[in-house]
Amino acid sequence: MAPHFVRPPRLLPGSRVAALSLSSGFVTEVMGRYHAGVRQVAGTFGWEVVPAPNALRGPEYLDRNPQARADDLHWALGNPEIHGLVSIIGGDDSVRLLPFLDPGMIRAHPKVFLGFSDATVTLTQFLRAGVMAYHGPALLTDLAENGGIHPFVAEGVRRAVVDEPRPFDLRPAPGWTEFRQDWADETLQEVPRPFQPGDGWVWLQGETAAEGHLMGGCLEVLDMLNGTPGWPGPDLWNGAVLALETSEDVPPPAQVGYWLRNYAAQGILPRAAGLLLARPRGYTPEMAEALYAWVRRVLAECGRPEMPVVANLDFGHTSPQLTLPLGGQARLDPVTRQVTVTP
């Protein structure tokens, strides 16, 4: 039986959205960038971004106090004047919040939570609590994009958390970038980054359409989560469409293959419906081909050479990025080359 996830109420103009530092407190070093994100979110979506009580207390305090970060999540969930939550930025230690998180708060107060990278830990806890979560831009990344929020990002967020829920087709971004801008230089905030033309998706395998609920996130973070009490049980993985991405750490293709072998050994891949792979950040074309070879190899090893797999999608550590409603349905059709999502 497929798991059921509660859909949080939509975020409409006038909604108040809590900005959370659940991982790094780096935001205090780039407050100009933070304020740009707040302005751009207000201008594009009409939301008022409100910092959580501990969100702007700096990296040293937040590193020493993981419970304060968990408290911010609980504060945002329980506060009736807060309608949604957004991750300010990622990092590498949200897994330290697990002992302090209350899944009951998530179940009792389902709200939109938007983020990626290390926010994968929290996104996954929403799914474990039976609440949909949204793998998409963070406040300091695409929401504070130089020169304004990219139309591709704005469209993705609106379809996932603003519009009346209805199925929509994903599409490749018209252009993309990995160019690193200096966020501390406020004179660059209105200078758009250089983009290169979009290179489309890569359909790796599969001839028959498949459908399932979306699960996944950043592979490196999922590796930190694997084996902890925050790891989803088998019932949550069964029949899922896995959406997996890699970070600026640029794990080698073989390492990704080893992680996938772990998922195969757990029984996750044998029982999955399909696989969405993000554009791997920092990869050369040769590395991408090696990655695709590893994916095909591992799926063949676990008896799933027919699983539909689409690669080079625009989510995760790439810009602009899609917003994927984790817990929502995704349908992969290799014949029509369409990926349809129901938020």
C-alpha positions, 0 to 999 in steps of 0.5 A: 500500500502506498504511503499517504502524505498530508498536503500543507496549506498553500502559501498565498500573498500575505503569508508569513514564512519563517526563515530557519538556520537549521544547519549553518549560521553562515547567514550573518556573514552575508546579511546583504544577501539575506535582505536581498532574498527577503525583498525578492521573495516579497516582490515575487510571491508576496510573502513576508519572511520572518527570521526564527528566534535563533536564525541570525545568532551566528555560526558559533552559537548555532554550531554549539546549540543544535537544540536551538535550531530544532527549537526554531523549527518547533516555534515555526510549526506551532506559531499560528502566525507563521504559515510556511518555513524556508531554509536559509542555507545548507551545511553539513550537520542537520543530522545533529538535530535528530535527538531534539526533533518532535515528529508530533509537531510536524504531524500536528502542524503541517506547513510548507517547508522549502529547502535543499542540500543539508535540509534533506535531513528535515525534509525527510523527517516531514515525510516520516511524519506523513507530511509533504515537503518541498525540495527547492531553493533556499533563501540565500541561493535561488531566492536571492539570485543576483538580479532577481529570482529566475522565472524558472525558479518562480514558476516551480515554486508557484506550481508546487506551493502557491497554485491550486494543486494540479498535475504539471509537467517538469521541463528542462531549464532554458539555461543553467549556471554554477558560477560562484558569485561573492555574496559578501560583495553587495555591489554584485547583488544586481549583477546577473550571473552568466548562464550557459544554454540548457542541455536538456535531460538524458533518458538513461533507460526504461521503455514503460511508464512508472509512477510513485511518490517522490522521495530523496534529496542530497546523496551526501546528506542521505548518507549521513542520515542512513542508519540513524533513527531519522532514516525512513522505514521500508514502507516509505521507500516502497514504490517511490520515485527517487529524486537524488542529487549531489553537492559541490563536494563533487563525489566521484561517480564510483562513490555515487555507485557505492551509495546506490549499491547500499540502496540496492542492498537495503531493498530500496532500489529493487522496489522503487518505481523510477529514478530522477537524477539531478545535474551533477554539480562540478562534473565534466562530461566524462564524469557524467558518462561514468556516473550514468554507467554506474547507475545502469550497472547497479540497477542491472545488479539488483534486477531492475534494468527496466526501471525508467531513469531520467538524468540531468534534471534541474534540481539541487545544487544547480541554478535555476532549480525546480521545486519537487513536492516530496511525498507528491506523485511523479510519473515518468513516461519514457515514450513521451519523454515526460515527467509529470508531478502532482503536488 
